[in-house]
């Protein structure tokens, strides 16, 4: 599969959408964010959201003493 190159404008828009999804996950819950991401029907966006959320969720759980830092 050939990697898609994004223009600066597209990249900026995608980053904004990903941040919006992460905020939604922390505000309204993970299910709400996942459902919104699925409706966007953009596999690149969904993958980037997953990557960022996994990093941010881990950090937040450590900060809240729900997980021990590795």
C-alpha positions as CSV (number, residue, x, y, z in Angstrom):
1,X,0.0,0.0,0.0
2,X,1.4,3.3,-1.0
3,X,1.7,6.0,1.7
4,X,-0.5,9.0,1.2
5,X,1.3,12.4,1.3
6,X,-0.7,15.1,3.0
7,X,-0.4,18.8,2.3
8,X,0.3,21.1,5.2
9,X,-3.4,22.2,5.3
10,X,-4.6,18.5,5.3
11,X,-2.1,17.6,8.0
12,X,-3.2,20.6,10.1
13,X,-6.8,19.6,9.7
14,X,-6.1,16.0,10.5
15,X,-4.1,17.0,13.7
16,X,-7.1,19.1,14.8
17,X,-9.5,16.3,14.2
18,X,-7.3,13.9,16.2
19,X,-7.0,16.3,19.1
20,X,-10.8,16.8,19.0
21,X,-11.2,13.0,19.3
22,X,-8.8,12.7,22.2
23,X,-10.6,15.5,24.0
24,X,-13.9,13.8,23.4
25,X,-12.5,10.5,24.8
26,X,-11.4,12.3,28.0
27,X,-14.6,14.3,28.3
28,X,-17.4,12.0,27.1
29,X,-15.7,8.6,27.2
30,X,-13.8,6.4,24.9
31,X,-16.9,4.9,23.2
32,X,-18.1,8.3,22.1
33,X,-14.7,9.1,20.6
34,X,-14.5,5.8,18.8
35,X,-17.9,6.1,17.3
36,X,-17.1,9.6,16.0
37,X,-13.8,8.4,14.6
38,X,-15.5,5.5,12.8
39,X,-18.1,7.8,11.3
40,X,-15.2,9.8,9.7
41,X,-14.3,6.7,7.6
42,X,-10.7,7.7,7.3
43,X,-8.3,4.8,8.2
44,X,-5.3,7.1,8.5
45,X,-7.1,9.3,11.0
46,X,-8.3,6.3,12.9
47,X,-4.8,4.9,13.1
48,X,-3.3,8.2,14.2
49,X,-6.1,8.6,16.8
50,X,-5.3,5.2,18.2
51,X,-1.6,5.9,18.4
52,X,-2.0,9.3,20.2
53,X,-4.8,8.0,22.5
54,X,-2.7,5.0,23.5
55,X,0.2,7.3,24.5
56,X,-2.0,9.9,26.2
57,X,-4.2,7.3,28.0
58,X,-1.2,5.6,29.4
59,X,0.3,8.9,30.7
60,X,-3.0,9.9,32.2
61,X,-3.5,6.6,34.0
62,X,0.0,6.8,35.4
63,X,-0.7,10.3,36.6
64,X,-3.9,9.2,38.3
65,X,-2.1,6.3,39.9
66,X,-4.2,3.7,38.1
67,X,-1.1,2.2,36.5
68,X,2.5,1.9,37.5
69,X,4.9,3.6,35.2
70,X,7.0,1.1,33.2
